[in-house]
Amino acid sequence: MSNRLHQLVDLLVAALIAGSSTYLWGLVAPPAVALWIATLFAAIYYFSRNPWGSPRGEQFNDVIDDIYDRYLP
């Protein structure tokens, strides 16, 4: 159950990143560009949780998991 909750929080954080990035980039860029950049930022966060060959990816994931374990049931 805990792993599913962690995945749900990962999706929510990615959605918050996408939403806030879309708004902020929308202030200085055309809407299509802002949406593309926001999607890129959200994907970078979400897929960084499952790093592909990054030597420090596991270390970052451990820190994020420790935060989740501290605040989530």
C-alpha positions in Angstrom: 0.0 0.0 0.0 2.8 2.4 0.9 4.4 2.0 -2.6 1.1 2.9 -4.2 0.8 6.0 -2.0 4.3 7.0 -3.0 3.4 6.7 -6.7 0.3 8.7 -6.1 2.2 11.5 -4.4 4.8 11.4 -7.3 2.0 12.0 -9.8 0.5 14.8 -7.7 3.9 16.5 -7.4 4.4 16.1 -11.2 1.0 17.6 -11.7 1.8 20.6 -9.4 5.1 21.1 -11.3 3.2 21.0 -14.6 0.5 23.4 -13.5 2.7 25.9 -11.9 5.2 25.7 -14.8 2.5 26.2 -17.3 1.3 29.3 -15.5 4.7 30.8 -15.0 6.0 30.1 -18.5 2.7 31.3 -19.9 3.6 34.8 -18.7 6.6 35.0 -21.0 6.0 32.4 -23.7 3.1 31.4 -26.1 0.7 28.9 -24.6 1.9 25.9 -26.7 5.5 26.5 -25.7 4.6 27.0 -22.0 2.7 23.7 -22.1 5.5 21.9 -23.8 8.1 23.2 -21.2 5.8 22.4 -18.3 5.2 18.8 -19.6 9.0 18.4 -19.9 9.6 19.6 -16.3 6.9 17.2 -14.9 8.3 14.3 -16.9 11.8 15.0 -15.7 10.6 14.9 -12.1 8.5 11.8 -12.6 11.0 9.8 -14.5 13.9 10.9 -12.3 12.2 8.7 -9.7 13.1 5.8 -11.9 16.5 6.9 -13.2 18.0 5.4 -16.3 21.7 5.0 -15.6 22.1 8.0 -13.4 24.8 7.2 -10.8 23.2 9.5 -8.2 19.6 8.7 -9.0 19.3 6.1 -6.3 20.6 8.6 -3.7 18.0 11.2 -4.7 15.2 8.6 -4.6 16.3 7.5 -1.1 16.0 11.1 0.1 12.6 11.5 -1.5 11.4 8.2 -0.1 12.6 9.2 3.4 10.5 12.4 3.2 7.5 10.3 2.0 8.0 7.8 4.9 8.2 10.7 7.4 4.9 12.4 6.3 2.8 9.6 4.7 1.1 6.8 6.6 
